[in-house]
Amino acid sequence: MSTTRTASPRPARREGGRFSQSPLVWMPTGIVGVGLASGLASAGGVVAVVGAVVAVAVYWAVMRFVARRSMPEIAGPGAVTRALSGAAIGFAFITVSMLMLLTEFSFTERPGSALSIVASMAAMQLGAAVTEELIFRGLALQALEKMWGSWAALATTAVLFGLLHLANPDATLWSSTAIAVEAGVLLGAAFLWTRNIWFVVGLHFAWNTALGLIGIPVSGHASEGLMTTNPTGPELLTGGDFGLEASIVPVVVSLLIAIPMLVAAHRRGNLVPMRRGHR
């Protein structure tokens, strides 16, 4: 009887599984897939809503079959309640910021069907909010915190979010810095606090939709909302042609919201500590 044993193929399969489960694999895979879906989401109208649905399906498939992990962050139960809670904070954020700056803008009512304007704006901003949050908070932040911890992941995704907006119309180094703080930090903090994508999508959606309906540019992109709004005060307060997001006021307000979220995330044990080494 031969004493020679053949090697089992199982370890190789496990190694392959571990490789595919690496954040360095599922993060770029998901970003490419959701990024392609964002092309539909940016089309506006019903197509934008379809793009958002496709983006969620791609995210689910990547997490299920590549990362092989559960996805409590996109769980259906409670999704509507979470999204509405996030939307309330998003609307409050813009409302407070605008109330502090009402004298720095002029407002003129635009003609047209209010229902049509609201529906069109909501569809476009829903697509943008879903795809951007799946990419930055769902994929990038969770992948980076798995490797480096939550604080490093938050800082990295905030900087990347700001740099991405540097290519927008009328963007400057300051506007990108402001976006990194008020959007990158606030939205990242909201996710770390709740560990729920729908909450962050609601916040992001309400923020962008409120700005658009007021008639203020959303990250440099002109908005055809219910009003035509023009800045009359200094750019440091109004944000100039880039829009309110380049104003110092929402930067400060966003930090006043984000810091308590991060404190609560820490108390809940939602922050992943920095990894000091690998076995």
C-alpha distance (Angstrom), angle and dihedral (degrees) to the residues before:
residue distance angle dihedral
M1 . . .
S2 3.75 . .
T3 3.83 117.8 .
T4 3.80 93.1 -160.1
R5 3.78 113.6 114.6
T6 3.76 126.5 -158.3
A7 3.78 117.6 -132.7
S8 3.77 116.4 -106.6
P9 3.79 114.3 -118.6
R10 3.82 91.4 -142.9
P11 3.81 97.6 90.6
A12 3.80 89.9 53.9
R13 3.78 90.1 53.0
R14 3.78 91.4 48.7
E15 3.79 90.5 49.7
G16 3.77 89.4 51.0
G17 3.77 89.5 49.5
R18 3.77 91.7 50.3
F19 3.80 90.1 49.7
S20 3.81 93.4 51.8
Q21 3.80 89.2 47.7
S22 3.79 91.0 57.5
P23 3.83 113.7 112.2
L24 3.80 86.8 -129.5
V25 3.81 87.2 66.8
W26 3.78 106.7 36.2
M27 3.81 96.1 39.0
P28 3.85 96.8 60.0
T29 3.81 91.2 36.6
G30 3.78 90.9 55.0
I31 3.80 94.2 42.1
V32 3.80 91.1 54.4
G33 3.80 92.7 47.1
V34 3.79 96.7 45.7
G35 3.80 89.6 40.4
L36 3.80 90.0 58.7
A37 3.79 89.9 49.7
S38 3.80 89.3 51.6
G39 3.80 87.5 68.3
L40 3.80 87.5 69.3
A41 3.79 92.2 42.2
S42 3.80 91.4 56.9
A43 3.81 92.5 55.2
G44 3.78 93.5 79.5
G45 3.80 130.5 -140.2
V46 3.79 121.3 48.8
V47 3.81 90.2 -22.2
A48 3.81 89.6 63.0
V49 3.81 90.9 54.8
V50 3.81 90.2 48.5
G51 3.80 88.8 50.1
A52 3.80 90.4 53.7
V53 3.82 90.8 51.4
V54 3.81 91.2 48.3
A55 3.82 90.4 49.2
V56 3.81 91.3 54.0
A57 3.83 90.4 48.1
V58 3.82 90.9 50.9
Y59 3.81 91.3 48.1
W60 3.81 90.9 50.3
A61 3.81 92.2 48.8
V62 3.81 93.8 49.2
M63 3.80 93.2 47.7
R64 3.81 92.6 44.0
F65 3.78 101.2 44.0
V66 3.82 105.0 22.5
A67 3.80 106.9 28.6
R68 3.83 90.6 28.3
R69 3.76 93.4 -150.8
S70 3.76 136.1 128.3
M71 3.80 118.5 -100.3
P72 3.82 109.7 -143.4
E73 3.81 87.7 152.9
I74 3.83 91.3 72.3
A75 3.80 98.2 33.4
G76 3.79 113.2 147.7
P77 3.84 100.7 -136.8
G78 3.78 109.1 88.7
A79 3.82 93.1 5.7
V80 3.82 94.7 125.0
T81 3.80 92.9 47.7
R82 3.80 91.2 48.2
A83 3.80 92.4 48.2
L84 3.80 92.0 49.5
S85 3.80 90.9 48.8
G86 3.80 90.3 52.3
A87 3.80 90.8 45.9
A88 3.79 90.5 54.2
I89 3.80 90.3 55.8
G90 3.81 91.2 45.6
F91 3.80 93.6 52.2
A92 3.80 90.9 44.3
F93 3.81 90.4 51.4
I94 3.81 93.0 54.4
T95 3.81 93.7 39.7
V96 3.80 93.6 53.4
S97 3.81 91.9 45.4
M98 3.82 92.7 49.1
L99 3.80 94.5 45.5
M100 3.78 88.4 57.4
L101 3.81 90.2 52.5
L102 3.82 105.9 36.3
T103 3.80 92.8 118.5
E104 3.81 90.9 55.0
F105 3.84 95.4 64.8
S106 3.80 138.9 55.3
F107 3.82 119.2 -140.5
T108 3.81 130.6 -154.5
E109 3.79 125.4 177.9
R110 3.81 114.6 -118.3
P111 3.81 122.2 -138.7
G112 3.79 120.4 -120.1
S113 3.78 141.7 74.8
A114 3.79 109.8 -43.1
L115 3.80 91.4 -156.1
S116 3.80 92.4 52.7
I117 3.82 92.4 47.1
V118 3.80 93.2 48.9
A119 3.82 93.6 46.1
S120 3.79 93.5 48.4
M121 3.81 92.9 46.4
A122 3.81 92.9 46.7
A123 3.82 93.7 50.4
M124 3.80 93.5 49.6
Q125 3.81 94.2 45.8
L126 3.81 92.6 45.7
G127 3.79 90.3 56.9
A128 3.80 91.8 47.8
A129 3.81 94.5 46.3
V130 3.81 94.8 48.6
T131 3.79 97.0 46.7
E132 3.82 95.8 42.3
E133 3.79 93.3 48.0
L134 3.80 93.5 47.3
I135 3.80 89.3 52.0
F136 3.80 101.0 41.5
R137 3.79 105.6 28.8
G138 3.81 101.5 20.3
L139 3.80 98.9 43.3
A140 3.81 112.3 12.5
L141 3.81 100.6 37.6
Q142 3.80 94.8 43.6
A143 3.80 92.9 45.3
L144 3.80 94.8 47.2
E145 3.80 94.1 45.7
K146 3.80 89.2 52.3
M147 3.80 87.7 58.6
W148 3.82 102.7 32.3
G149 3.80 108.5 11.9
S150 3.79 132.9 -102.2
W151 3.80 99.9 -71.9
A152 3.80 94.3 52.9
A153 3.80 90.7 43.7
L154 3.80 91.5 50.8
A155 3.80 92.9 49.2
T156 3.82 93.7 45.4
T157 3.80 96.1 48.0
A158 3.82 90.9 45.5
V159 3.80 91.5 54.2
L160 3.81 91.9 45.3
F161 3.81 91.0 48.9
G162 3.79 90.2 52.7
L163 3.81 93.2 46.7
L164 3.80 91.2 49.8
H165 3.81 89.1 58.9
L166 3.80 91.7 51.3
A167 3.82 87.5 85.6
N168 3.82 92.5 57.5
P169 3.82 122.3 107.2
D170 3.83 114.1 -77.7
A171 3.82 91.1 3.5
T172 3.79 120.1 156.6
L173 3.78 134.7 -179.0
W174 3.80 88.1 -96.9
S175 3.83 94.2 50.7
S176 3.82 90.2 51.5
T177 3.79 90.7 48.3
A178 3.81 89.4 50.7
I179 3.82 91.3 49.2
A180 3.81 90.4 49.0
V181 3.81 90.5 55.2
E182 3.79 104.4 35.9
A183 3.81 97.0 35.6
G184 3.79 106.3 21.1
V185 3.79 95.0 44.3
L186 3.81 98.3 34.5
L187 3.80 96.2 46.5
G188 3.80 91.2 42.4
A189 3.80 90.7 49.9
A190 3.81 90.4 48.8
F191 3.79 90.2 54.7
L192 3.80 94.7 46.0
W193 3.80 89.5 49.4
T194 3.81 96.8 49.9
R195 3.82 103.3 17.9
N196 3.79 85.3 -143.3
I197 3.80 126.5 121.8
W198 3.81 94.0 -159.8
F199 3.80 92.3 59.3
V200 3.81 90.5 53.5
V201 3.81 92.4 43.2
G202 3.81 89.2 53.5
L203 3.81 91.5 50.5
H204 3.81 93.1 46.6
F205 3.82 93.2 44.5
A206 3.81 94.8 49.4
W207 3.81 91.8 46.3
N208 3.80 94.6 52.6
T209 3.80 94.8 39.0
A210 3.80 93.4 50.5
L211 3.80 91.4 51.1
G212 3.79 92.0 46.5
L213 3.80 95.0 49.2
I214 3.80 91.1 49.4
G215 3.81 87.4 54.7
I216 3.79 97.0 -114.4
P217 3.83 117.7 136.5
V218 3.80 113.3 -99.8
S219 3.79 106.6 -133.4
G220 3.79 90.7 -28.3
H221 3.81 96.2 -44.5
A222 3.81 113.1 119.9
S223 3.80 115.2 -116.8
E224 3.80 126.6 -146.1
G225 3.78 96.7 -156.2
L226 3.76 136.1 147.8
M227 3.80 90.8 -69.1
T228 3.76 140.3 30.1
T229 3.78 107.6 -125.0
N230 3.79 125.2 -170.1
P231 3.80 126.9 -173.7
T232 3.80 114.5 -120.5
G233 3.79 100.5 169.9
P234 3.82 132.7 69.2
E235 3.81 117.0 -56.6
L236 3.80 92.6 -119.9
L237 3.81 87.3 65.2
T238 3.82 102.5 32.9
G239 3.80 100.5 32.5
G240 3.82 90.6 -126.7
D241 3.79 118.6 -129.5
F242 3.82 92.4 -17.4
G243 3.78 91.0 65.1
L244 3.79 139.3 -121.7
E245 3.80 92.4 -45.4
A246 3.82 88.9 74.3
S247 3.81 91.0 56.5
I248 3.79 120.6 106.2
V249 3.82 90.3 -134.6
P250 3.84 99.0 69.7
V251 3.80 89.1 42.0
V252 3.81 89.4 60.9
V253 3.83 93.6 40.2
S254 3.81 91.6 49.8
L255 3.80 91.6 53.9
L256 3.80 90.1 50.3
I257 3.82 87.0 56.9
A258 3.82 98.7 38.3
I259 3.81 98.4 49.7
P260 3.83 95.1 60.0
M261 3.82 88.5 46.2
L262 3.80 91.0 54.8
V263 3.80 91.6 46.7
A264 3.81 89.4 51.4
A265 3.83 90.8 46.8
H266 3.80 89.6 54.0
R267 3.81 92.4 48.9
R268 3.79 90.6 49.5
G269 3.80 91.1 52.3
N270 3.80 90.9 -118.0
L271 3.81 95.7 133.2
V272 3.80 119.1 94.7
P273 3.83 111.9 -139.7
M274 3.78 121.0 -126.0
R275 3.81 113.3 -87.8
R276 3.78 109.5 -123.4
G277 3.76 98.0 -167.9
H278 3.79 147.5 -22.2
R279 3.73 130.1 -113.2
